[in-house]
Protein backbone atom coordinates (compact mmCIF):
# COMPACT_ATOMS: atom_id res chain seq x y z
CA UNK A 1 0.00 0.00 0.00
CA UNK A 2 2.78 2.46 0.87
CA UNK A 3 4.41 1.80 -2.50
CA UNK A 4 1.16 2.61 -4.30
CA UNK A 5 0.72 5.79 -2.27
CA UNK A 6 4.26 6.88 -3.17
CA UNK A 7 3.66 6.31 -6.89
CA UNK A 8 0.46 8.37 -6.72
CA UNK A 9 1.80 11.24 -4.63
CA UNK A 10 5.34 11.57 -5.97
CA UNK A 11 4.37 13.47 -9.16
CA UNK A 12 2.36 15.92 -7.07
CA UNK A 13 5.16 16.48 -4.57
CA UNK A 14 7.82 16.76 -7.29
CA UNK A 15 5.75 19.48 -8.96
CA UNK A 16 6.23 21.55 -5.80
CA UNK A 17 9.32 23.43 -4.68
CA UNK A 18 11.25 20.99 -2.41
CA UNK A 19 10.71 22.82 0.85
CA UNK A 20 7.01 23.28 0.07
CA UNK A 21 6.74 19.56 -0.67
CA UNK A 22 8.42 18.79 2.62
CA UNK A 23 5.90 20.92 4.48
CA UNK A 24 3.04 19.20 2.69
CA UNK A 25 4.43 15.80 3.68
CA UNK A 26 4.69 16.80 7.33
CA UNK A 27 1.11 18.10 7.22
CA UNK A 28 -0.14 14.85 5.70
CA UNK A 29 1.62 12.76 8.34
CA UNK A 30 0.15 14.97 11.03
CA UNK A 31 -3.42 14.64 9.77
CA UNK A 32 -3.73 11.19 8.21
CA UNK A 33 -4.69 8.22 10.43
CA UNK A 34 -1.67 5.98 9.83
CA UNK A 35 -2.26 2.49 11.27
CA UNK A 36 0.48 0.82 13.24
CA UNK A 37 2.38 -1.80 11.28
CA UNK A 38 3.08 -5.35 12.36
CA UNK A 39 5.61 -5.80 15.18
CA UNK A 40 9.21 -5.98 14.03
CA UNK A 41 10.88 -9.36 13.74
CA UNK A 42 12.74 -10.00 17.03
CA UNK A 43 15.92 -10.71 15.04
CA UNK A 44 16.03 -7.01 14.11
CA UNK A 45 16.22 -5.80 17.72
CA UNK A 46 19.36 -3.86 18.67
CA UNK A 47 20.67 -3.13 22.16
CA UNK A 48 22.67 0.11 22.05
CA UNK A 49 23.41 3.03 24.39
CA UNK A 50 21.37 1.31 27.09
CA UNK A 51 18.27 1.37 24.87
CA UNK A 52 16.47 -1.42 23.05
CA UNK A 53 15.67 -0.50 19.45
CA UNK A 54 13.01 -2.77 17.91
CA UNK A 55 14.68 -2.42 14.50
CA UNK A 56 17.92 -0.83 13.28
CA UNK A 57 16.59 1.67 10.74
CA UNK A 58 15.71 5.11 12.05
CA UNK A 59 14.59 8.39 10.56
CA UNK A 60 17.47 10.86 10.51
CA UNK A 61 17.07 14.42 11.78
CA UNK A 62 16.20 17.15 9.32
CA UNK A 63 12.89 15.63 8.32
CA UNK A 64 10.96 16.31 11.51
CA UNK A 65 12.82 19.36 12.76
CA UNK A 66 10.20 20.42 15.26
CA UNK A 67 9.02 17.11 16.67
CA UNK A 68 5.68 17.29 14.87
CA UNK A 69 5.25 13.71 13.65
CA UNK A 70 7.53 11.23 15.48
CA UNK A 71 4.68 8.83 16.23
CA UNK A 72 3.50 8.79 12.62
CA UNK A 73 7.03 7.94 11.50
CA UNK A 74 7.27 5.14 14.06
CA UNK A 75 3.98 3.72 12.78
CA UNK A 76 5.44 3.71 9.26
CA UNK A 77 8.00 1.18 10.50
CA UNK A 78 11.04 3.11 11.69
CA UNK A 79 12.77 1.64 14.72
CA UNK A 80 13.51 5.13 16.02
CA UNK A 81 13.10 8.77 15.08
CA UNK A 82 15.53 11.63 15.66
CA UNK A 83 14.01 15.11 15.66
CA UNK A 84 15.84 18.39 15.11
CA UNK A 85 18.22 20.04 14.79
CA UNK A 86 16.74 22.31 17.47
CA UNK A 87 18.45 25.53 18.58
CA UNK A 88 17.72 27.40 21.84
CA UNK A 89 16.25 30.50 20.16
CA UNK A 90 14.08 30.57 17.06
CA UNK A 91 15.98 31.37 13.88
CA UNK A 92 14.88 31.41 10.24
CA UNK A 93 17.92 29.72 8.75
CA UNK A 94 19.42 30.70 5.43
CA UNK A 95 17.57 32.54 2.64
CA UNK A 96 15.40 30.50 0.27
CA UNK A 97 15.74 28.60 -1.98
CA UNK A 98 17.89 26.36 0.20
CA UNK A 99 16.77 22.80 -0.58
CA UNK A 100 17.43 21.13 -3.94
CA UNK A 101 16.57 17.72 -5.42
CA UNK A 102 19.22 16.12 -7.61
CA UNK A 103 16.85 13.80 -9.47
CA UNK A 104 19.49 12.29 -11.74
CA UNK A 105 21.66 11.38 -8.75
CA UNK A 106 19.07 10.37 -6.11
CA UNK A 107 20.56 13.08 -3.93
CA UNK A 108 19.67 16.26 -2.09
CA UNK A 109 21.60 19.45 -1.37
CA UNK A 110 20.51 21.60 1.55
CA UNK A 111 21.77 24.80 3.04
CA UNK A 112 18.92 25.23 5.51
CA UNK A 113 21.17 26.60 8.25
CA UNK A 114 19.46 25.19 11.36
CA UNK A 115 16.06 26.77 10.73
CA UNK A 116 14.40 26.19 14.07
CA UNK A 117 11.38 27.15 16.15
CA UNK A 118 13.57 27.30 19.25
CA UNK A 119 13.24 25.05 22.27
CA UNK A 120 9.81 25.86 23.65
CA UNK A 121 7.50 24.75 20.83
CA UNK A 122 9.19 21.40 20.02
CA UNK A 123 9.48 20.67 23.73
CA UNK A 124 5.75 21.18 24.20
CA UNK A 125 5.03 18.79 21.33
CA UNK A 126 7.31 16.10 22.72
CA UNK A 127 5.97 16.64 26.21
CA UNK A 128 2.46 16.04 24.89
CA UNK A 129 3.46 12.56 23.69
CA UNK A 130 4.95 11.55 27.06
CA UNK A 131 4.23 7.95 27.91
CA UNK A 132 3.86 6.75 24.33
CA UNK A 133 6.18 3.97 23.18
CA UNK A 134 9.03 4.48 20.77
CA UNK A 135 12.57 5.83 20.80
CA UNK A 136 12.67 9.53 19.92
CA UNK A 137 16.09 11.19 20.02
CA UNK A 138 16.64 14.95 20.08
CA UNK A 139 19.34 16.52 17.91
CA UNK A 140 20.51 19.78 19.50
CA UNK A 141 22.44 22.61 17.91
CA UNK A 142 23.68 26.15 18.40
CA UNK A 143 22.25 29.44 17.23
CA UNK A 144 24.14 31.09 14.39
CA UNK A 145 24.77 34.31 16.34
CA UNK A 146 25.43 32.69 19.71
CA UNK A 147 28.37 34.00 21.72
CA UNK A 148 28.68 30.62 23.50
CA UNK A 149 27.88 27.81 21.12
CA UNK A 150 28.93 25.11 23.55
CA UNK A 151 26.55 26.67 26.04
CA UNK A 152 23.72 26.30 23.52
CA UNK A 153 24.25 22.53 23.46
CA UNK A 154 24.20 22.44 27.26
CA UNK A 155 20.96 24.41 27.22
CA UNK A 156 19.49 21.89 24.77
CA UNK A 157 20.36 18.94 26.97
CA UNK A 158 18.83 20.60 29.99
CA UNK A 159 15.69 21.65 28.10
CA UNK A 160 14.86 18.25 26.61
CA UNK A 161 16.12 15.89 29.33
CA UNK A 162 12.56 15.02 30.32
CA UNK A 163 11.40 14.03 26.81
CA UNK A 164 14.45 12.77 24.86
CA UNK A 165 15.30 9.09 24.56
CA UNK A 166 18.83 10.19 23.67
CA UNK A 167 20.69 13.32 22.58
CA UNK A 168 22.72 13.98 19.45
CA UNK A 169 25.30 16.75 19.57
CA UNK A 170 25.34 18.09 16.03
CA UNK A 171 28.64 19.89 15.38
CA UNK A 172 28.99 18.76 11.79
CA UNK A 173 26.50 20.73 9.70
CA UNK A 174 28.31 22.65 6.95
CA UNK A 175 25.60 25.31 6.80
CA UNK A 176 26.32 27.26 10.00
CA UNK A 177 29.59 29.19 9.61
CA UNK A 178 32.28 28.00 11.98
CA UNK A 179 30.22 25.17 13.48
CA UNK A 180 32.57 22.44 12.29
CA UNK A 181 35.40 24.13 14.21
CA UNK A 182 33.87 22.46 17.28
CA UNK A 183 35.21 19.16 15.88
CA UNK A 184 38.77 20.33 16.68
CA UNK A 185 40.12 18.46 19.71
CA UNK A 186 40.42 21.29 22.30
CA UNK A 187 36.98 22.75 21.49
CA UNK A 188 35.40 19.28 21.32
CA UNK A 189 36.88 18.25 24.66
CA UNK A 190 35.46 21.34 26.37
CA UNK A 191 32.09 20.93 24.66
CA UNK A 192 31.67 17.29 25.60
CA UNK A 193 32.79 17.91 29.17
CA UNK A 194 30.08 20.55 29.59
CA UNK A 195 27.39 18.53 27.80
CA UNK A 196 28.00 15.35 29.76
CA UNK A 197 28.14 17.25 33.05
CA UNK A 198 24.72 18.73 32.22
CA UNK A 199 23.37 15.32 31.22
CA UNK A 200 24.56 13.79 34.47
CA UNK A 201 23.04 16.61 36.52
CA UNK A 202 19.66 16.11 34.82
CA UNK A 203 19.84 12.33 35.25
CA UNK A 204 18.72 12.59 38.86
CA UNK A 205 15.43 14.08 37.68
CA UNK A 206 14.80 12.34 34.37
CA UNK A 207 17.11 9.33 34.13
CA UNK A 208 20.41 9.05 32.31
CA UNK A 209 20.05 9.89 28.63
CA UNK A 210 22.69 8.70 26.14
CA UNK A 211 24.77 11.37 24.42
CA UNK A 212 25.81 10.76 20.81
CA UNK A 213 28.24 12.83 18.76
CA UNK A 214 27.50 13.48 15.07
CA UNK A 215 30.55 14.04 12.89
CA UNK A 216 31.20 15.08 9.30
CA UNK A 217 32.20 12.61 6.56
CA UNK A 218 34.88 15.02 5.28
CA UNK A 219 37.44 14.49 8.06
CA UNK A 220 41.10 13.68 7.57
CA UNK A 221 42.55 10.61 9.31
CA UNK A 222 44.22 12.92 11.83
CA UNK A 223 40.96 14.71 12.56
CA UNK A 224 39.17 11.41 13.06
CA UNK A 225 41.91 10.18 15.38
CA UNK A 226 41.48 13.26 17.56
CA UNK A 227 37.69 13.09 17.60
CA UNK A 228 37.57 9.42 18.54
CA UNK A 229 40.23 9.91 21.21
CA UNK A 230 38.28 12.77 22.83
CA UNK A 231 34.97 10.92 22.50
CA UNK A 232 36.43 7.87 24.22
CA UNK A 233 38.05 9.92 26.97
CA UNK A 234 34.80 11.78 27.63
CA UNK A 235 32.85 8.51 27.48
CA UNK A 236 30.21 9.49 24.97
CA UNK A 237 27.60 6.79 24.44
CA UNK A 238 27.85 6.65 20.65
CA UNK A 239 28.76 8.37 17.44
CA UNK A 240 26.80 9.09 14.26
CA UNK A 241 28.79 8.91 11.02
CA UNK A 242 28.12 11.14 9.30
CA UNK A 243 26.47 14.37 8.25
CA UNK A 244 26.20 15.83 4.74
CA UNK A 245 29.33 16.48 2.69
CA UNK A 246 30.67 19.64 1.10
CA UNK A 247 32.41 17.53 -1.54
CA UNK A 248 30.96 17.14 -5.02
CA UNK A 249 31.79 13.77 -6.62
CA UNK A 250 32.66 13.99 -10.31
CA UNK A 251 29.87 11.52 -11.06
CA UNK A 252 27.08 14.01 -10.27
CA UNK A 253 24.88 14.70 -13.29
CA UNK A 254 22.13 16.97 -12.02
CA UNK A 255 22.44 20.70 -12.79
CA UNK A 256 21.57 21.44 -9.15
CA UNK A 257 24.91 19.90 -8.12
CA UNK A 258 26.45 23.37 -8.42
CA UNK A 259 24.38 24.66 -5.52
CA UNK A 260 26.17 25.39 -2.24
CA UNK A 261 25.33 23.33 0.82
CA UNK A 262 25.58 19.82 2.17
CA UNK A 263 25.14 16.89 -0.21
CA UNK A 264 23.25 13.80 0.93
CA UNK A 265 21.81 10.73 -0.74
CA UNK A 266 23.28 8.02 -2.95
CA UNK A 267 26.52 9.84 -3.93
CA UNK A 268 27.50 10.10 -0.26
CA UNK A 269 27.59 6.33 0.29
CA UNK A 270 31.25 5.59 -0.47
CA UNK A 271 32.66 8.55 1.46
CA UNK A 272 30.42 8.10 4.50
CA UNK A 273 30.89 4.33 4.64
CA UNK A 274 34.67 4.63 4.49
CA UNK A 275 34.53 7.13 7.37
CA UNK A 276 32.19 4.84 9.30
CA UNK A 277 34.51 1.86 8.94
CA UNK A 278 37.56 3.92 9.87
CA UNK A 279 35.74 5.18 12.96
CA UNK A 280 34.67 1.64 13.90
CA UNK A 281 38.27 0.43 13.84
CA UNK A 282 39.39 3.35 16.01
CA UNK A 283 36.55 3.08 18.52
CA UNK A 284 37.51 -0.54 19.29
CA UNK A 285 34.10 -1.44 20.66
CA UNK A 286 33.98 1.31 23.28
CA UNK A 287 30.60 2.55 22.00
CA UNK A 288 28.22 1.77 19.10
CA UNK A 289 28.03 3.69 15.84
CA UNK A 290 25.09 4.86 13.74
CA UNK A 291 25.64 4.66 9.98
CA UNK A 292 24.15 7.43 7.82
CA UNK A 293 24.74 8.56 4.28
CA UNK A 294 23.86 7.00 0.93
CA UNK A 295 21.64 4.15 2.09
CA UNK A 296 19.24 3.53 -0.81
CA UNK A 297 18.13 -0.06 -0.26
CA UNK A 298 18.81 -3.34 1.56
CA UNK A 299 22.27 -3.88 0.03
CA UNK A 300 23.69 -0.53 1.09
CA UNK A 301 21.99 -0.85 4.48
CA UNK A 302 23.68 -4.17 5.15
CA UNK A 303 26.98 -2.79 3.88
CA UNK A 304 26.76 -0.09 6.54
CA UNK A 305 26.24 -2.76 9.18
CA UNK A 306 29.27 -4.74 8.01
CA UNK A 307 31.26 -1.50 7.95
CA UNK A 308 30.55 -1.00 11.64
CA UNK A 309 27.04 0.39 12.17
CA UNK A 310 24.87 -1.04 14.93
CA UNK A 311 22.06 1.28 13.86
CA UNK A 312 21.14 3.06 10.61
CA UNK A 313 19.40 6.27 9.61
CA UNK A 314 17.96 7.49 6.32
CA UNK A 315 16.28 10.64 5.05
CA UNK A 316 17.19 11.79 1.51
CA UNK A 317 16.27 8.51 -0.16
CA UNK A 318 12.74 8.86 1.22
CA UNK A 319 12.28 11.84 -1.09
CA UNK A 320 12.60 9.49 -4.05
CA UNK A 321 11.46 6.09 -2.76
CA UNK A 322 8.85 6.85 -0.11
CA UNK A 323 7.95 4.89 3.04
CA UNK A 324 7.77 1.47 1.37
CA UNK A 325 11.56 1.46 1.53
CA UNK A 326 11.51 1.12 5.32
CA UNK A 327 10.04 -2.38 5.22
CA UNK A 328 12.13 -3.32 2.19
CA UNK A 329 15.33 -2.52 4.05
CA UNK A 330 14.34 -4.44 7.17
CA UNK A 331 13.25 -7.47 5.13
CA UNK A 332 16.47 -7.28 3.14
CA UNK A 333 18.55 -7.28 6.32
CA UNK A 334 16.74 -10.41 7.50
CA UNK A 335 17.41 -12.11 4.15
CA UNK A 336 21.12 -11.32 4.45
CA UNK A 337 21.23 -12.70 7.98
CA UNK A 338 19.52 -15.90 6.88
CA UNK A 339 21.82 -16.28 3.89
CA UNK A 340 24.92 -15.85 6.05
CA UNK A 341 23.62 -17.85 9.01
CA UNK A 342 24.53 -15.05 11.39
CA UNK A 343 22.94 -12.47 13.69
CA UNK A 344 22.71 -8.74 13.40
CA UNK A 345 25.16 -8.21 16.27
CA UNK A 346 27.66 -10.62 14.72
CA UNK A 347 27.48 -8.76 11.41
CA UNK A 348 28.43 -5.38 12.84
CA UNK A 349 31.92 -4.48 11.62
CA UNK A 350 32.47 -7.84 9.91
CA UNK A 351 34.01 -6.06 6.87
CA UNK A 352 35.21 -2.84 8.49
CA UNK A 353 38.80 -3.35 7.37
CA UNK A 354 37.60 -3.79 3.78
CA UNK A 355 35.51 -0.62 3.76
CA UNK A 356 38.18 1.45 5.55
CA UNK A 357 40.88 0.54 3.01
CA UNK A 358 42.55 3.62 1.60
CA UNK A 359 41.32 6.02 4.29
C-alpha positions in Angstrom: 0.0 0.0 0.0 2.8 2.5 0.9 4.4 1.8 -2.5 1.2 2.6 -4.3 0.7 5.8 -2.3 4.3 6.9 -3.2 3.7 6.3 -6.9 0.5 8.4 -6.7 1.8 11.2 -4.6 5.3 11.6 -6.0 4.4 13.5 -9.2 2.4 15.9 -7.1 5.2 16.5 -4.6 7.8 16.8 -7.3 5.8 19.5 -9.0 6.2 21.5 -5.8 9.3 23.4 -4.7 11.2 21.0 -2.4 10.7 22.8 0.9 7.0 23.3 0.1 6.7 19.6 -0.7 8.4 18.8 2.6 5.9 20.9 4.5 3.0 19.2 2.7 4.4 15.8 3.7 4.7 16.8 7.3 1.1 18.1 7.2 -0.1 14.9 5.7 1.6 12.8 8.3 0.1 15.0 11.0 -3.4 14.6 9.8 -3.7 11.2 8.2 -4.7 8.2 10.4 -1.7 6.0 9.8 -2.3 2.5 11.3 0.5 0.8 13.2 2.4 -1.8 11.3 3.1 -5.3 12.4 5.6 -5.8 15.2 9.2 -6.0 14.0 10.9 -9.4 13.7 12.7 -10.0 17.0 15.9 -10.7 15.0 16.0 -7.0 14.1 16.2 -5.8 17.7 19.4 -3.9 18.7 20.7 -3.1 22.2 22.7 0.1 22.0 23.4 3.0 24.4 21.4 1.3 27.1 18.3 1.4 24.9 16.5 -1.4 23.1 15.7 -0.5 19.5 13.0 -2.8 17.9 14.7 -2.4 14.5 17.9 -0.8 13.3 16.6 1.7 10.7 15.7 5.1 12.1 14.6 8.4 10.6 17.5 10.9 10.5 17.1 14.4 11.8 16.2 17.2 9.3 12.9 15.6 8.3 11.0 16.3 11.5 12.8 19.4 12.8 10.2 20.4 15.3 9.0 17.1 16.7 5.7 17.3 14.9 5.3 13.7 13.6 7.5 11.2 15.5 4.7 8.8 16.2 3.5 8.8 12.6 7.0 7.9 11.5 7.3 5.1 14.1 4.0 3.7 12.8 5.4 3.7 9.3 8.0 1.2 10.5 11.0 3.1 11.7 12.8 1.6 14.7 13.5 5.1 16.0 13.1 8.8 15.1 15.5 11.6 15.7 14.0 15.1 15.7 15.8 18.4 15.1 18.2 20.0 14.8 16.7 22.3 17.5 18.5 25.5 18.6 17.7 27.4 21.8 16.3 30.5 20.2 14.1 30.6 17.1 16.0 31.4 13.9 14.9 31.4 10.2 17.9 29.7 8.7 19.4 30.7 5.4 17.6 32.5 2.6 15.4 30.5 0.3 15.7 28.6 -2.0 17.9 26.4 0.2 16.8 22.8 -0.6 17.4 21.1 -3.9 16.6 17.7 -5.4 19.2 16.1 -7.6 16.9 13.8 -9.5 19.5 12.3 -11.7 21.7 11.4 -8.7 19.1 10.4 -6.1 20.6 13.1 -3.9 19.7 16.3 -2.1 21.6 19.5 -1.4 20.5 21.6 1.6 21.8 24.8 3.0 18.9 25.2 5.5 21.2 26.6 8.3 19.5 25.2 11.4 16.1 26.8 10.7 14.4 26.2 14.1 11.4 27.1 16.2 13.6 27.3 19.2 13.2 25.0 22.3 9.8 25.9 23.7 7.5 24.7 20.8 9.2 21.4 20.0 9.5 20.7 23.7 5.8 21.2 24.2 5.0 18.8 21.3 7.3 16.1 22.7 6.0 16.6 26.2 2.5 16.0 24.9 3.5 12.6 23.7 4.9 11.6 27.1 4.2 8.0 27.9 3.9 6.7 24.3 6.2 4.0 23.2 9.0 4.5 20.8 12.6 5.8 20.8 12.7 9.5 19.9 16.1 11.2 20.0 16.6 14.9 20.1 19.3 16.5 17.9 20.5 19.8 19.5 22.4 22.6 17.9 23.7 26.1 18.4 22.2 29.4 17.2 24.1 31.1 14.4 24.8 34.3 16.3 25.4 32.7 19.7 28.4 34.0 21.7 28.7 30.6 23.5 27.9 27.8 21.1 28.9 25.1 23.5 26.5 26.7 26.0 23.7 26.3 23.5 24.2 22.5 23.5 24.2 22.4 27.3 21.0 24.4 27.2 19.5 21.9 24.8 20.4 18.9 27.0 18.8 20.6 30.0 15.7 21.6 28.1 14.9 18.2 26.6 16.1 15.9 29.3 12.6 15.0 30.3 11.4 14.0 26.8 14.4 12.8 24.9 15.3 9.1 24.6 18.8 10.2 23.7 20.7 13.3 22.6 22.7 14.0 19.5 25.3 16.8 19.6 25.3 18.1 16.0 28.6 19.9 15.4 29.0 18.8 11.8 26.5 20.7 9.7 28.3 22.7 6.9 25.6 25.3 6.8 26.3 27.3 10.0 29.6 29.2 9.6 32.3 28.0 12.0 30.2 25.2 13.5 32.6 22.4 12.3 35.4 24.1 14.2 33.9 22.5 17.3 35.2 19.2 15.9 38.8 20.3 16.7 40.1 18.5 19.7 40.4 21.3 22.3 37.0 22.7 21.5 35.4 19.3 21.3 36.9 18.3 24.7 35.5 21.3 26.4 32.1 20.9 24.7 31.7 17.3 25.6 32.8 17.9 29.2 30.1 20.5 29.6 27.4 18.5 27.8 28.0 15.3 29.8 28.1 17.2 33.0 24.7 18.7 32.2 23.4 15.3 31.2 24.6 13.8 34.5 23.0 16.6 36.5 19.7 16.1 34.8 19.8 12.3 35.2 18.7 12.6 38.9 15.4 14.1 37.7 14.8 12.3 34.4 17.1 9.3 34.1 20.4 9.0 32.3 20.1 9.9 28.6 22.7 8.7 26.1 24.8 11.4 24.4 25.8 10.8 20.8 28.2 12.8 18.8 27.5 13.5 15.1 30.6 14.0 12.9 31.2 15.1 9.3 32.2 12.6 6.6 34.9 15.0 5.3 37.4 14.5 8.1 41.1 13.7 7.6 42.6 10.6 9.3 44.2 12.9 11.8 41.0 14.7 12.6 39.2 11.4 13.1 41.9 10.2 15.4 41.5 13.3 17.6 37.7 13.1 17.6 37.6 9.4 18.5 40.2 9.9 21.2 38.3 12.8 22.8 35.0 10.9 22.5 36.4 7.9 24.2 38.0 9.9 27.0 34.8 11.8 27.6 32.9 8.5 27.5 30.2 9.5 25.0 27.6 6.8 24.4 27.9 6.6 20.6 28.8 8.4 17.4 26.8 9.1 14.3 28.8 8.9 11.0 28.1 11.1 9.3 26.5 14.4 8.3 26.2 15.8 4.7 29.3 16.5 2.7 30.7 19.6 1.1 32.4 17.5 -1.5 31.0 17.1 -5.0 31.8 13.8 -6.6 32.7 14.0 -10.3 29.9 11.5 -11.1 27.1 14.0 -10.3 24.9 14.7 -13.3 22.1 17.0 -12.0 22.4 20.7 -12.8 21.6 21.4 -9.1 24.9 19.9 -8.1 26.5 23.4 -8.4 24.4 24.7 -5.5 26.2 25.4 -2.2 25.3 23.3 0.8 25.6 19.8 2.2 25.1 16.9 -0.2 23.3 13.8 0.9 21.8 10.7 -0.7 23.3 8.0 -2.9 26.5 9.8 -3.9 27.5 10.1 -0.3 27.6 6.3 0.3 31.3 5.6 -0.5 32.7 8.5 1.5 30.4 8.1 4.5 30.9 4.3 4.6 34.7 4.6 4.5 34.5 7.1 7.4 32.2 4.8 9.3 34.5 1.9 8.9 37.6 3.9 9.9 35.7 5.2 13.0 34.7 1.6 13.9 38.3 0.4 13.8 39.4 3.3 16.0 36.5 3.1 18.5 37.5 -0.5 19.3 34.1 -1.4 20.7 34.0 1.3 23.3 30.6 2.5 22.0 28.2 1.8 19.1 28.0 3.7 15.8 25.1 4.9 13.7 25.6 4.7 10.0 24.1 7.4 7.8 24.7 8.6 4.3 23.9 7.0 0.9 21.6 4.1 2.1 19.2 3.5 -0.8 18.1 -0.1 -0.3 18.8 -3.3 1.6 22.3 -3.9 0.0 23.7 -0.5 1.1 22.0 -0.9 4.5 23.7 -4.2 5.2 27.0 -2.8 3.9 26.8 -0.1 6.5 26.2 -2.8 9.2 29.3 -4.7 8.0 31.3 -1.5 7.9 30.5 -1.0 11.6 27.0 0.4 12.2 24.9 -1.0 14.9 22.1 1.3 13.9 21.1 3.1 10.6 19.4 6.3 9.6 18.0 7.5 6.3 16.3 10.6 5.1 17.2 11.8 1.5 16.3 8.5 -0.2 12.7 8.9 1.2 12.3 11.8 -1.1 12.6 9.5 -4.1 11.5 6.1 -2.8 8.9 6.9 -0.1 8.0 4.9 3.0 7.8 1.5 1.4 11.6 1.5 1.5 11.5 1.1 5.3 10.0 -2.4 5.2 12.1 -3.3 2.2 15.3 -2.5 4.1 14.3 -4.4 7.2 13.2 -7.5 5.1 16.5 -7.3 3.1 18.5 -7.3 6.3 16.7 -10.4 7.5 17.4 -12.1 4.1 21.1 -11.3 4.5 21.2 -12.7 8.0 19.5 -15.9 6.9 21.8 -16.3 3.9 24.9 -15.8 6.0 23.6 -17.8 9.0 24.5 -15.1 11.4 22.9 -12.5 13.7 22.7 -8.7 13.4 25.2 -8.2 16.3 27.7 -10.6 14.7 27.5 -8.8 11.4 28.4 -5.4 12.8 31.9 -4.5 11.6 32.5 -7.8 9.9 34.0 -6.1 6.9 35.2 -2.8 8.5 38.8 -3.3 7.4 37.6 -3.8 3.8 35.5 -0.6 3.8 38.2 1.4 5.5 40.9 0.5 3.0 42.6 3.6 1.6 41.3 6.0 4.3 
